[in-house]
């Protein structure tokens, strides 16, 4: 994954925090799918009705890339479907990547502050990815480099986000 963009990144965050709905997977877990979920094969996850549940294609590569770079990974989701979100994280095999999960209704400010405290990482050492502008605005006010995810997480979105983090934090 050595790219010319990667070579321009001089400073990386200590923690990447991701929203779930429309950031790591292409649906709202509390309205568009039907928990409980189960596996129907090594890489096939189905909901209660038998509908195949998929995440965005680049997500496993993104999580592995961050892990390989020793960048912590956490989740901040305001869904009310806590059990279903936890279940999908397990079934997709992502639980091994996350240092902290804040999954419950409420403010992303509360989520990020809890992640900061529990992981002992300053807000300025985090990068946040979310599909909702209001969450981006809230966390930018706290000094968290925040990236609006328009069409799901991709390696390009990640690398551009890491470049933005590096550019902002290298000038501090």
C-alpha positions in Angstrom: 0.0 0.0 0.0 3.0 2.3 -0.5 1.7 5.2 -2.5 2.9 8.6 -3.2 0.2 10.0 -0.9 1.4 7.7 1.9 4.9 9.0 1.5 3.7 12.6 2.2 2.2 11.6 5.5 4.6 12.7 8.2 2.4 12.4 11.3 -0.3 9.8 12.0 -3.1 9.8 14.6 -2.8 7.5 17.7 -6.5 6.5 17.2 -8.9 6.3 14.3 -12.6 6.4 15.3 -15.3 5.2 13.0 -19.1 5.6 12.9 -20.9 2.4 11.8 -24.0 3.2 9.7 -23.2 4.4 6.2 -19.5 4.6 7.2 -18.4 1.0 7.7 -21.6 -0.6 6.3 -24.2 0.7 3.8 -27.4 0.7 6.0 -28.9 1.9 9.2 -28.8 -1.1 11.5 -31.9 -0.1 13.4 -34.1 0.3 10.3 -32.8 -1.3 7.1 -31.9 -4.8 8.4 -33.4 -7.3 10.7 -31.3 -8.7 13.6 -30.4 -11.1 14.9 -27.7 -11.9 12.4 -26.0 -15.2 11.7 -23.3 -16.7 9.5 -24.4 -18.9 6.6 -20.8 -19.7 5.4 -17.3 -18.5 6.1 -17.9 -15.0 4.6 -21.7 -14.8 4.4 -23.7 -13.0 7.0 -27.5 -13.0 6.9 -30.2 -11.2 8.9 -33.2 -12.8 10.4 -35.1 -12.7 7.1 -32.2 -14.3 5.2 -31.1 -11.1 3.6 -27.3 -11.0 2.9 -25.6 -8.3 4.9 -22.5 -6.7 3.5 -20.0 -4.1 4.7 -18.2 -1.6 2.4 -15.6 -3.7 0.4 -12.5 -1.8 1.6 -13.3 -2.0 5.4 -11.3 -5.2 6.2 -8.3 -3.8 4.3 -8.6 -0.4 6.1 -8.8 -2.0 9.6 -5.7 -4.2 8.8 -3.8 -1.2 7.4 -4.4 0.8 10.6 -3.5 -2.1 12.8 -0.3 -2.7 10.8 0.6 1.0 11.3 0.0 0.7 15.1 -2.9 3.2 14.9 -5.6 2.3 17.5 -9.2 1.8 16.2 -12.4 2.5 18.0 -16.1 2.8 17.1 -18.6 5.6 18.0 -22.1 4.9 16.9 -25.4 6.5 18.2 -27.6 3.6 17.1 -30.2 2.2 19.4 -29.6 -1.3 18.0 -26.6 -2.0 20.2 -26.8 -5.8 20.2 -27.2 -6.0 16.5 -24.2 -3.7 15.9 -22.1 -5.7 18.3 -23.2 -8.9 16.6 -22.2 -7.7 13.1 -18.8 -6.5 14.4 -18.3 -10.1 15.7 -19.6 -11.8 12.6 -17.5 -9.7 10.3 -14.4 -10.6 12.3 -13.7 -7.0 13.3 -13.8 -7.2 17.1 -10.0 -8.0 17.1 -9.3 -4.5 15.7 -11.3 -2.3 18.1 -9.7 -1.0 21.3 -13.0 0.6 22.4 -16.6 0.6 21.3 -19.1 3.3 22.2 -22.4 2.1 20.7 -25.5 3.7 22.2 -27.9 6.6 21.4 -26.4 10.0 22.3 -23.9 12.5 21.3 -20.7 11.8 19.4 -19.0 14.3 21.8 -19.8 11.9 24.7 -18.6 8.9 22.6 -15.3 10.5 21.7 -14.6 11.8 25.2 -15.2 8.3 26.6 -12.9 6.8 24.0 -10.3 9.4 24.8 -10.5 8.7 28.6 -10.6 4.9 28.4 -7.8 4.7 25.8 -5.7 7.5 27.4 -5.5 9.3 24.0 -5.8 13.0 23.6 -8.5 14.3 21.3 -5.9 16.0 19.1 -4.3 12.6 18.5 -7.5 11.2 17.0 -9.1 11.1 13.6 -12.8 10.6 13.2 -14.8 9.3 10.2 -18.6 9.8 9.9 -21.2 10.2 7.3 -23.2 12.9 9.1 -22.0 16.6 8.9 -23.5 17.4 12.3 -21.1 14.9 13.9 -18.2 16.2 12.0 -19.0 19.8 13.1 -19.4 18.7 16.8 -16.0 16.9 16.9 -14.1 19.5 14.9 -15.2 22.0 17.6 -13.4 19.8 20.1 -10.3 19.8 18.0 -10.6 16.3 16.5 -9.6 16.0 12.9 -12.9 14.8 11.3 -13.6 13.4 7.9 -17.0 13.4 6.2 -17.6 10.0 4.6 -19.9 10.5 1.6 -20.1 7.0 0.0 -18.7 4.6 2.7 -15.2 4.1 3.8 -12.6 3.4 1.1 -8.8 3.3 1.2 -8.9 6.6 -0.7 -11.0 8.2 2.0 -8.7 6.8 4.7 -5.5 8.0 3.0 -6.9 11.4 2.3 -8.0 11.6 5.9 -4.6 10.6 7.2 -3.0 13.2 4.9 -5.3 15.9 6.3 -4.5 14.8 9.8 -0.7 15.0 9.0 -1.0 18.4 7.3 -3.0 19.9 10.2 -1.0 18.3 13.1 2.5 18.8 11.5 1.9 22.5 11.5 1.1 22.6 15.3 
